[in-house]
Amino acid sequence: MYRIIQWATGNVGRAAVEGTPVFEAYTREIDNRHYRITYRQLDAILRRYGFKLIVHGANSTDVILEHQSKGFLGIGRRTIERRVSQIGFRNWGEDVSMRDLRKVREDTGLTAEKGYDSQVFFQRSDPMISLIAQYQNPSRRLAKK
């Protein structure tokens, strides 16, 4: 059984923690399932992480990374958009194919290997990174003693 944990160095990793009650109480199993969602739902999920879908034509859509940049001399802000991926598109109400969903998650970096398993990505579960980050400083202080 593999679970999501984060080491004191800040790296997200997988570890076999079977039989360790402390880790089992504060971790959960990695969820690698892909759920059926529509393009509308995928757009809402991606917007939580700073991405969005832009439809270009009838058969394709771009996955865009959107971030704010300061203007000249720090005055004003401008939005910079960068294309991360391109997938097929049918209709906002249609289901996204599993192949396209896997491609989007890999291209955006929202995969289980980077701490965004299916529970975090699809169901807004709290990432384990935030739980471990809460206890990271006290555990480092204890390690130095």
N, C-alpha and C positions, 0 to 999 in steps of 0.2 A: 504494500500500500504506500503510495507516495502522497505527500502533502505539501502544501505551499508553506515555505518558511523563508525568513530573511536573516542572513547572518549579520554579525556586528559590522562587517565591512560595507553593508548596504547592498550587496548583491542578492538578487532573488534567485532562489535555487529550489531543487527538489531534494528531499531527504527521506529515507526510510525511517520512520519514527514509531514503528509498531512497538507496543509494549512500554512506551514512555508516557506515563499519564500526564505529565506537565505539558508536553507538546500536544498530546491528543486533546487536551482541554481547550487550547487556544489556537488550534489549527483545524482545517477541514480538508477533505479530499479534493484533489484537482478535478474540475469538471471540464471535460473536453468535448462535450456534446455541442452540436450545432442545431439551433432551433429554427423552425420555419418562421420567417418574418417577411413583411411586405417592404417595398422600397420606402414607403412613408415612415415605417418604424425604423428602418435602417438609418434614414436621414436623421431622425430624432436621436438615435443612439450616438451617431457619429458627431452630432453637434455638441454633445456633452464633453467630448474630448478635443474639440477645436477643429473638427473636419466638417465638411458638408458635401452634399451631392448636387451637381449642376448638370441638367439635362442638355445635351447637344444633339439635336436631331431626334429621330424617332427610335433609333436602335442602340444608343449608347449614352452613358452618363459618366462624368468625371468625378472622382473623389478628390476634393480640394482641401489642402491644409491652409487654414486662415489664421493669420496672426497680425497683431498690431505692431507698427514700427514708429519710432519717433521721427519727426520731420527734421528739417534743417535747423541746426543749433538747438535742438530739443523743443522746438515750437511746433505745435500741432501734431497730429497723429495721422498715419495713413495705414490702410489695410493692405497687406501683401498676401496674395493667393498663389499657391504652388500646387500643381497637379501631382498627386501621389499615385493614382491608379485610374484605370478606365475599365468599366464593366458594361455588360449588356443591360439594356433597359427596355421594358415592355410598357408598363403602366404603373402609376403610383400605388394602385391597389393590388397588384400582382405580387406573388411570392418571389423573393430573390433565390436564384439557384444556389445550391450548396457549394458548387465550384466557385461562383462569384463571391459568396460570403467568405469562404476560406481565403480567397485572393485578397479581398479587402482587409481582412484582419491581419494577414501577413504583411501587406504593403504599408499599413498604418502602424504596425508594431504593437497592435492590441491583441497579443497572443498570450497563452498560458505561460510560456517561457519567460515572458517579461512582466508577469504578475497580473495579467488581465485574463483570467480563465472565463469560462462561459457564464458563471454566476455573476461575476463582476460586469462583464460586457452586456449580457442580455437582461439581467434581473436587478441591476443596481445594487448588488451586494457590496458590502464594504470590503475593499481590497485588504489583504493580509498585510500589505506594506504599511498601511496606516496604523494597524494594531502594533506591529513590531516597532515602528518608528516611535511610538509612545513610550516604549520601554527600552529604547536603544541607548540613551544616555546613562540611565542608572546601571544598565548591565555593563557598559564600558567602564564606568567608575569602579564597579565591583571587580572587574577583571584586572584592573591596575593594582589592586590591593594585594 
